[in-house]
Every structure is written in C-alpha cells, then in structure tokens.
C-alpha cells in the first residue's frame, strides 16, 4: 500500500506539479486548496505526510499545522511546509509550529520527494517493499529541460 500524502496549496500549478511528481514516485495523493478543506482532508484521509503551504486564502498554514498537531498528536502525519516565505525567521517559525521540514519555493520536485521520504523515516514510517510500487526513481526531464518549478511557469 503506497504512502498517502495530502497537499494543501492555493496555487493550482503547484498542486498539479507536486501531485504528478508524488504519484510518479509511488505516493497516493489528495489535494486541497485552502486550510479548511486541507484540515478536512487530513482528518478524513489519515495521511502519512501533509505538505502545507504557509500562505493560504483562509489562513496561515502554520495555524493549520497547529490544529493538525493538536487533533492528532503523535498519530498525525509528517508535515512539510512548502512556501515562498524563505527567510530564516519563517523557516524557524514553521519548525516551531510542528513541521518536520520546510521547503522554499521555487523548489525542485525531486528534492521535495526526497525531503518527504526523509520526514517519513524520521517519524518511524520506514518504506517496505509494498509501499512504493515502482514509482519514478530518476527525474523525468529530457535533455535541456529543468526540474526546477518556478511559480507562474
């Protein structure tokens, strides 16, 4: 059974890229576009990982992290913040709010997947042979293409 991931981001391009790359890597993905639907998805899906944008249309992603941690405690998902806020203070705030990792935009999808896998291991959710059914193991870019995702492209 593949690991389950909920991705919460209000940018449809980010959601599309992250979902496609995670699915190719063997993850099962559910997406949400705001904090309210993100919380509902996390509570309904009981994911192994939640990737949460810091800036959501109905609130700060850090508040969503706090709500998830309060509701689920240690049984909750590994949480990775994905944000355009790249300052050291913002990163520290994300970790202090309960995130396991913090990835800044623009980002490499391959690097994000690796960070998700590390967060899983840190939370004691070590992949077994059935967890990743032969997903993409190498980047799929052709010569000359970039794997970097830049907002607005």
N, CA, C and O of each residue as an XYZ file, in Angstrom:
612
protein
N       0.849     -1.182      0.000
C       0.000      0.000      0.000
C       0.891      1.240      0.000
O       1.770      1.364      0.853
N       0.678      2.162     -0.944
C       1.541      3.345     -1.002
C       1.265      4.299      0.157
O       0.175      4.320      0.730
N       2.278      5.079      0.479
C       2.087      6.123      1.478
C       1.099      7.151      0.936
O       1.080      7.438     -0.261
N       0.280      7.699      1.830
C      -0.716      8.698      1.462
C      -0.200     10.094      1.800
O       0.388     10.312      2.860
N      -0.431     11.042      0.877
C       0.009     12.420      1.057
C      -1.168     13.348      0.784
O      -1.885     13.182     -0.202
N      -1.360     14.328      1.667
C      -2.300     15.416      1.418
C      -1.462     16.653      1.136
O      -0.580     17.007      1.918
N      -1.743     17.311      0.007
C      -1.036     18.528     -0.382
C      -2.026     19.685     -0.295
O      -3.087     19.649     -0.919
N      -1.677     20.711      0.482
C      -2.549     21.872      0.664
C      -1.821     23.102      0.122
O      -0.834     23.554      0.702
N      -2.319     23.641     -1.000
C      -1.715     24.823     -1.620
C      -2.783     25.481     -2.478
O      -3.548     24.792     -3.153
N      -2.840     26.808     -2.457
C      -3.868     27.510     -3.218
C      -3.474     27.737     -4.674
O      -4.296     28.210     -5.457
N      -2.254     27.417     -5.053
C      -1.794     27.599     -6.422
C      -2.029     26.312     -7.213
O      -1.401     25.294     -6.923
N      -2.926     26.339     -8.209
C      -3.238     25.120     -8.951
C      -2.025     24.538     -9.681
O      -1.932     23.321     -9.839
N      -1.100     25.383    -10.124
C       0.097     24.882    -10.801
C       0.989     24.104     -9.843
O       1.531     23.058    -10.201
N       1.139     24.613     -8.629
C       1.941     23.907     -7.618
C       1.272     22.578     -7.283
O       1.942     21.547     -7.215
N      -0.038     22.592     -7.073
C      -0.753     21.354     -6.762
C      -0.564     20.313     -7.856
O      -0.316     19.140     -7.576
N      -0.682     20.749     -9.099
C      -0.562     19.832    -10.226
C       0.833     19.218    -10.289
O       0.973     18.000    -10.399
N       1.863     20.056    -10.220
C       3.240     19.556    -10.307
C       3.555     18.616     -9.148
O       4.099     17.531     -9.355
N       3.215     19.030     -7.933
C       3.524     18.211     -6.758
C       2.762     16.888     -6.813
O       3.335     15.831     -6.544
N       1.483     16.939     -7.156
C       0.692     15.705     -7.219
C       1.241     14.747     -8.273
O       1.387     13.554     -8.007
N       1.542     15.248     -9.446
C       2.069     14.385    -10.517
C       3.388     13.758    -10.099
O       3.576     12.552    -10.260
N       4.297     14.551     -9.569
C       5.613     14.027     -9.191
C       5.505     13.011     -8.057
O       6.182     11.983     -8.081
N       4.662     13.290     -7.066
C       4.483     12.338     -5.969
C       3.841     11.040     -6.450
O       4.253      9.954     -6.043
N       2.839     11.151     -7.310
C       2.193      9.946     -7.832
C       3.172      9.109     -8.644
O       3.165      7.882     -8.545
N       4.012      9.753     -9.442
C       5.024      9.025    -10.214
C       6.043      8.347     -9.304
O       6.643      7.336     -9.671
N       6.230      8.917     -8.111
C       7.160      8.318     -7.140
C       6.479      7.227     -6.310
O       7.112      6.627     -5.441
N       5.200      6.969     -6.568
C       4.518      5.872     -5.904
C       3.633      6.258     -4.736
O       3.137      5.379     -4.030
N       3.420      7.549     -4.511
C       2.565      8.005     -3.418
C       1.117      8.121     -3.892
O       0.860      8.335     -5.077
N       0.185      7.980     -2.971
C      -1.228      8.252     -3.212
C      -1.463      9.685     -2.745
O      -1.116     10.024     -1.614
N      -2.048     10.538     -3.598
C      -2.117     11.970     -3.314
C      -3.552     12.483     -3.325
O      -4.341     12.143     -4.206
N      -3.877     13.310     -2.326
C      -5.128     14.057     -2.252
C      -4.728     15.522     -2.121
O      -3.800     15.849     -1.382
N      -5.429     16.411     -2.840
C      -5.085     17.831     -2.784
C      -6.222     18.653     -2.190
O      -7.388     18.260     -2.218
N      -5.838     19.810     -1.653
C      -6.791     20.769     -1.105
C      -6.259     22.168     -1.389
O      -5.049     22.370     -1.489
N      -7.166     23.134     -1.518
C      -6.755     24.483     -1.911
C      -6.842     25.526     -0.803
O      -6.513     26.691     -1.030
N      -7.274     25.134      0.378
C      -7.336     26.085      1.494
C      -7.223     25.326      2.809
O      -7.252     24.096      2.832
N      -7.093     26.069      3.900
C      -6.874     25.452      5.211
C      -8.064     24.588      5.640
O      -7.875     23.494      6.173
N      -9.277     25.071      5.410
C     -10.460     24.318      5.849
C     -10.558     22.970      5.137
O     -10.754     21.941      5.783
N     -10.423     22.971      3.819
C     -10.504     21.698      3.091
C      -9.258     20.851      3.338
O      -9.319     19.622      3.287
N      -8.127     21.509      3.607
C      -6.910     20.770      3.952
C      -7.060     20.021      5.266
O      -6.675     18.856      5.368
N      -7.622     20.690      6.277
C      -7.856     20.034      7.560
C      -8.828     18.870      7.398
O      -8.608     17.788      7.942
N      -9.898     19.097      6.653
C     -10.873     18.026      6.417
C     -10.210     16.835      5.725
O     -10.477     15.685      6.073
N      -9.353     17.110      4.750
C      -8.673     16.029      4.026
C      -7.725     15.263      4.940
O      -7.658     14.035      4.879
N      -6.989     15.985      5.791
C      -6.061     15.310      6.715
C      -6.839     14.429      7.689
O      -6.437     13.294      7.944
N      -7.935     14.928      8.233
C      -8.717     14.143      9.186
C      -9.402     12.958      8.512
O      -9.512     11.886      9.108
N      -9.859     13.140      7.282
C     -10.544     12.076      6.545
C      -9.573     11.018      6.010
O      -9.846      9.822      6.111
N      -8.460     11.444      5.452
C      -7.535     10.540      4.764
C      -6.505      9.893      5.679
O      -5.927      8.865      5.325
N      -6.267     10.482      6.856
C      -5.219      9.996      7.759
C      -3.915      9.751      6.990
O      -3.400      8.634      6.980
N      -3.381     10.805      6.344
C      -2.202     10.623      5.501
C      -0.941     10.356      6.319
O      -0.880     10.619      7.520
N       0.043      9.833      5.631
C       1.360      9.646      6.235
C       2.127     10.959      6.233
O       2.959     11.202      7.108
N       1.845     11.807      5.245
C       2.525     13.090      5.077
C       1.510     14.144      4.679
O       0.581     13.866      3.921
N       1.689     15.363      5.195
C       0.930     16.525      4.730
C       1.951     17.566      4.269
O       2.882     17.905      4.999
N       1.764     18.063      3.060
C       2.586     19.152      2.534
C       1.691     20.372      2.560
O       0.653     20.400      1.898
N       2.089     21.390      3.326
C       1.211     22.532      3.585
C       1.901     23.835      3.210
O       3.010     24.121      3.659
N       1.219     24.622      2.373
C       1.699     25.958      2.011
C       1.546     26.869      3.221
O       0.605     26.725      4.002
N       2.448     27.777      3.367
C       2.409     28.705      4.502
C       1.299     29.739      4.341
O       0.651     30.108      5.319
N       1.077     30.206      3.116
C       0.097     31.264      2.876
C      -1.108     30.685      2.147
O      -1.036     30.355      0.963
N      -2.220     30.566      2.877
C      -3.451     30.009      2.311
C      -4.526     31.094      2.308
O      -4.462     32.016      3.121
N      -5.508     31.006      1.417
C      -6.504     32.082      1.318
C      -7.350     32.270      2.568
O      -7.866     33.363      2.801
N      -7.502     31.227      3.374
C      -8.332     31.345      4.572
C      -7.521     31.238      5.862
O      -8.075     30.936      6.919
N      -6.213     31.483      5.782
C      -5.416     31.486      6.997
C      -3.975     31.100      6.764
O      -3.571     30.743      5.657
N      -3.217     31.182      7.829
C      -1.799     30.843      7.806
C      -1.638     29.326      7.906
O      -2.270     28.686      8.747
N      -0.802     28.759      7.058
C      -0.544     27.330      7.102
C      -0.005     26.876      8.448
O      -0.193     25.721      8.831
N       0.671     27.777      9.178
C       1.188     27.406     10.495
C       0.051     27.124     11.472
O       0.162     26.239     12.320
N      -1.036     27.874     11.351
C      -2.205     27.611     12.200
C      -2.796     26.243     11.857
O      -3.234     25.513     12.747
N      -2.808     25.901     10.580
C      -3.294     24.584     10.172
C      -2.413     23.481     10.765
O      -2.917     22.463     11.238
N      -1.112     23.688     10.736
C      -0.198     22.706     11.333
C      -0.507     22.537     12.815
O      -0.574     21.413     13.313
N      -0.698     23.653     13.524
C      -1.029     23.584     14.944
C      -2.313     22.828     15.201
O      -2.397     22.051     16.152
N      -3.311     23.044     14.369
C      -4.583     22.345     14.521
C      -4.417     20.844     14.279
O      -4.963     20.025     15.018
N      -3.666     20.495     13.248
C      -3.422     19.073     12.952
C      -2.673     18.422     14.108
O      -3.035     17.329     14.545
N      -1.631     19.085     14.605
C      -0.844     18.514     15.704
C      -1.703     18.373     16.965
O      -1.593     17.375     17.677
N      -2.557     19.367     17.248
C      -3.401     19.294     18.437
C      -4.437     18.176     18.314
O      -4.735     17.490     19.292
N      -4.976     18.000     17.125
C      -6.019     16.993     16.932
C      -5.475     15.566     16.882
O      -6.120     14.634     17.362
N      -4.298     15.404     16.307
C      -3.793     14.050     16.064
C      -2.543     13.676     16.848
O      -2.168     12.505     16.892
N      -1.900     14.650     17.462
C      -0.687     14.422     18.267
C       0.321     13.567     17.509
O       0.593     13.820     16.336
N       0.872     12.565     18.168
C       1.918     11.736     17.557
C       1.385     10.842     16.442
O       2.160     10.347     15.624
N       0.080     10.632     16.400
C      -0.501      9.804     15.352
C      -0.659     10.572     14.045
O      -1.029      9.992     13.024
N      -0.382     11.861     14.072
C      -0.549     12.697     12.888
C       0.525     12.468     11.847
O       1.488     11.737     12.079
N       0.354     13.095     10.706
C       1.285     12.904      9.605
C       2.603     13.641      9.813
O       2.687     14.568     10.619
N       3.619     13.223      9.085
C       4.816     14.043      8.947
C       4.356     15.277      8.171
O       3.543     15.160      7.254
N       4.861     16.443      8.523
C       4.420     17.674      7.863
C       5.617     18.385      7.260
O       6.635     18.606      7.916
N       5.463     18.740      5.978
C       6.475     19.506      5.260
C       5.810     20.801      4.810
O       4.789     20.775      4.122
N       6.392     21.937      5.200
C       5.904     23.231      4.733
C       6.515     23.481      3.361
O       7.700     23.227      3.146
N       5.697     23.982      2.433
C       6.162     24.377      1.108
C       5.742     25.829      0.936
O       4.552     26.120      0.813
N       6.717     26.750      0.928
C       6.359     28.155      0.997
C       7.307     29.057      0.226
O       8.491     28.759      0.074
N       6.756     30.172     -0.261
C       7.576     31.210     -0.873
C       8.282     32.040      0.200
O       9.240     32.755     -0.096
N       7.820     31.949      1.423
C       8.477     32.656      2.528
C       9.759     31.905      2.868
O       9.732     30.813      3.435
N      10.885     32.523      2.504
C      12.158     31.818      2.583
C      13.116     32.365      3.630
O      14.257     31.911      3.715
N      12.680     33.321      4.421
C      13.557     33.885      5.441
C      13.810     32.915      6.581
O      12.987     32.046      6.870
N      14.947     33.075      7.217
C      15.302     32.196      8.332
C      14.245     32.232      9.427
O      13.914     31.189      9.993
N      13.708     33.408      9.739
C      12.672     33.515     10.768
C      11.430     32.690     10.400
O      10.845     32.022     11.252
N      11.033     32.746      9.112
C       9.864     31.983      8.669
C      10.109     30.480      8.781
O       9.230     29.724      9.194
N      11.317     30.061      8.407
C      11.649     28.634      8.485
C      11.623     28.161      9.933
O      11.069     27.104     10.235
N      12.224     28.944     10.828
C      12.226     28.590     12.249
C      10.794     28.537     12.775
O      10.445     27.622     13.520
N       9.960     29.508     12.397
C       8.561     29.512     12.835
C       7.837     28.256     12.358
O       7.029     27.690     13.095
N       8.118     27.820     11.141
C       7.489     26.614     10.613
C       7.861     25.376     11.411
O       7.005     24.551     11.730
N       9.129     25.253     11.725
C       9.591     24.102     12.508
C       9.020     24.174     13.922
O       8.580     23.163     14.469
N       9.029     25.370     14.513
C       8.475     25.526     15.864
C       6.973     25.248     15.902
O       6.449     24.825     16.933
N       6.280     25.482     14.793
C       4.837     25.229     14.739
C       4.518     23.737     14.650
O       3.372     23.327     14.836
N       5.543     22.928     14.363
C       5.315     21.486     14.311
C       5.655     20.825     12.994
O       5.422     19.628     12.828
N       6.206     21.583     12.048
C       6.603     20.977     10.777
C       7.857     20.137     10.966
O       8.716     20.448     11.791
N       7.942     19.075     10.192
C       9.128     18.224     10.205
C      10.199     18.763      9.277
O      11.382     18.480      9.466
N       9.797     19.540      8.270
C      10.740     20.109      7.317
C      10.092     21.321      6.675
O       8.885     21.531      6.795
N      10.908     22.119      5.992
C      10.448     23.365      5.379
C      11.157     23.487      4.040
O      12.385     23.549      3.990
N      10.393     23.522      2.959
C      10.947     23.631      1.610
C      10.491     24.960      1.033
O       9.313     25.308      1.112
N      11.435     25.707      0.446
C      11.097     27.016     -0.094
C      10.874     26.954     -1.606
O      11.486     26.158     -2.318
N       9.974     27.825     -2.066
C       9.699     27.973     -3.495
C      10.630     29.053     -4.042
O      10.890     30.034     -3.345
N      11.134     28.909     -5.247
C      10.966     27.776     -6.144
C      11.659     26.536     -5.599
O      12.580     26.633     -4.788
N      11.209     25.374     -6.050
C      11.719     24.127     -5.488
C      11.932     23.100     -6.593
O      11.353     23.198     -7.675
N      12.754     22.137     -6.306
C      12.956     21.005     -7.189
C      11.987     19.911     -6.745
O      12.042     19.488     -5.591
N      11.105     19.443     -7.621
C      10.190     18.361     -7.232
C      10.926     17.130     -6.714
O      10.468     16.489     -5.768
N      12.040     16.798     -7.313
C      12.808     15.631     -6.853
C      13.301     15.840     -5.420
O      13.240     14.929     -4.594
N      13.786     17.043     -5.137
C      14.242     17.350     -3.780
C      13.079     17.291     -2.794
O      13.243     16.801     -1.677
N      11.902     17.786     -3.193
C      10.731     17.729     -2.321
C      10.391     16.277     -1.994
O      10.104     15.955     -0.841
N      10.420     15.410     -2.985
C      10.126     13.995     -2.752
C      11.138     13.391     -1.783
O      10.770     12.632     -0.886
N      12.403     13.727     -1.964
C      13.428     13.214     -1.049
C      13.201     13.719      0.368
O      13.399     12.971      1.325
N      12.790     14.975      0.520
C      12.518     15.527      1.845
C      11.301     14.855      2.475
O      11.276     14.632      3.685
N      10.295     14.531      1.666
C       9.123     13.805      2.152
C       9.550     12.430      2.656
O       9.117     11.994      3.722
N      10.392     11.753      1.897
C      10.858     10.432      2.310
C      11.665     10.502      3.604
O      11.528      9.629      4.462
N      12.499     11.522      3.756
C      13.269     11.692      4.992
C      12.324     11.961      6.166
O      12.522     11.421      7.254
N      11.303     12.788      5.955
C      10.331     13.072      7.023
C       9.616     11.798      7.452
O       9.351     11.605      8.638
N       9.305     10.929      6.499
C       8.680      9.651      6.830
C       9.590      8.802      7.715
O       9.148      8.229      8.711
N      10.849      8.729      7.342
C      11.803      7.930      8.121
C      11.955      8.510      9.521
O      11.983      7.764     10.500
N      12.054      9.816      9.625
C      12.185     10.462     10.943
C      10.989     10.173     11.834
O      11.127     10.106     13.056
N       9.810     10.000     11.232
C       8.593      9.715     12.002
C       8.404      8.223     12.226
O       7.374      7.793     12.746
N       9.405      7.429     11.829
C       9.335      5.993     12.056
C       8.516      5.240     11.035
O       8.161      4.083     11.262
N       8.211      5.858      9.933
C       7.428      5.214      8.872
C       8.374      4.828      7.747
O       8.484      5.516      6.732
N       9.045      3.721      7.955
C      10.060      3.276      7.013
C       9.386      2.525      5.870
O       8.595      1.614      6.112
N       9.692      2.897      4.627
C       9.082      2.209      3.487
C       9.440      0.728      3.461
O      10.563      0.332      3.774
N       8.453     -0.078      3.077
C       8.693     -1.507      2.854
C       8.494     -1.768      1.374
O       8.118     -0.860      0.632
N       8.738     -2.978      0.937
C       8.680     -3.298     -0.489
C       7.339     -2.922     -1.117
O       7.309     -2.532     -2.284
N       6.241     -3.024     -0.391
C       4.933     -2.729     -0.956
C       4.519     -1.272     -0.885
O       3.476     -0.904     -1.425
N       5.311     -0.433     -0.231
C       4.914      0.959     -0.054
C       5.053      1.800     -1.311
O       4.278      2.735     -1.516
N       6.019      1.487     -2.150
C       6.235      2.255     -3.370
C       6.259      1.296     -4.548
O       7.278      0.657     -4.813
N       5.142      1.192     -5.256
C       5.018      0.196     -6.318
C       5.758      0.579     -7.592
O       5.145      0.706     -8.652
N       7.060      0.761     -7.498
C       7.867      1.009     -8.690
C       7.692      2.377     -9.279
O       7.666      2.524    -10.501
N       7.572      3.381     -8.450
C       7.432      4.747     -8.940
C       8.707      5.242     -9.579
O       9.711      4.533     -9.647
N       8.646      6.459    -10.041
C       9.770      7.110    -10.705
C      10.941      7.230     -9.743
O      10.789      7.761     -8.643
N      12.085      6.751    -10.139
C      13.248      6.819     -9.268
C      14.254      7.854     -9.739
O      15.114      8.277     -8.966
N      14.160      8.263    -10.980
C      15.060      9.274    -11.516
C      14.212     10.392    -12.089
O      13.056     10.163    -12.448
N      14.757     11.593    -12.183
C      13.988     12.681    -12.775
C      13.606     12.350    -14.215
O      14.342     11.666    -14.926
N      12.442     12.845    -14.630
C      11.950     12.506    -15.954
C      12.211     13.592    -16.986
O      11.700     13.502    -18.103
N      12.978     14.604    -16.655
C      13.238     15.679    -17.609
C      14.101     15.182    -18.756
O      15.015     14.379    -18.565
N      13.797     15.672    -19.949
C      14.633     15.370    -21.111
C      15.786     16.358    -21.131
O      15.775     17.348    -20.400
N      16.770     16.093    -21.958
C      17.931     16.970    -22.054
C      17.475     18.396    -22.311
O      16.649     18.649    -23.187
N      18.014     19.306    -21.549
C      17.699     20.718    -21.706
C      16.519     21.197    -20.889
O      16.323     22.403    -20.747
N      15.715     20.270    -20.339
C      14.579     20.671    -19.511
C      15.021     20.814    -18.067
O      15.918     20.107    -17.608
N      14.401     21.710    -17.373
C      14.727     21.921    -15.967
C      13.694     21.248    -15.089
O      12.509     21.211    -15.422
N      14.142     20.721    -13.978
C      13.225     20.157    -12.985
C      12.803     21.198    -11.972
O      11.943     20.928    -11.134
N      13.381     22.366    -12.027
C      13.015     23.422    -11.089
C      11.624     23.905    -11.399
O      11.290     24.146    -12.559
N      10.812     24.049    -10.382
C       9.475     24.588    -10.539
C       9.507     26.010    -10.025
O       9.874     26.256     -8.876
N       9.124     26.943    -10.872
C       9.084     28.350    -10.513
C       7.653     28.798    -10.621
O       7.000     28.559    -11.637
N       7.151     29.449     -9.585
C       5.765     29.909     -9.607
C       5.520     30.758    -10.837
O       6.343     31.580    -11.237
N       4.345     30.524    -11.424
C       3.961     31.316    -12.585
C       4.415     30.734    -13.905
O       4.150     31.315    -14.957
N       5.102     29.583    -13.871
C       5.531     28.972    -15.139
C       4.709     27.768    -15.447
O       4.921     27.121    -16.473
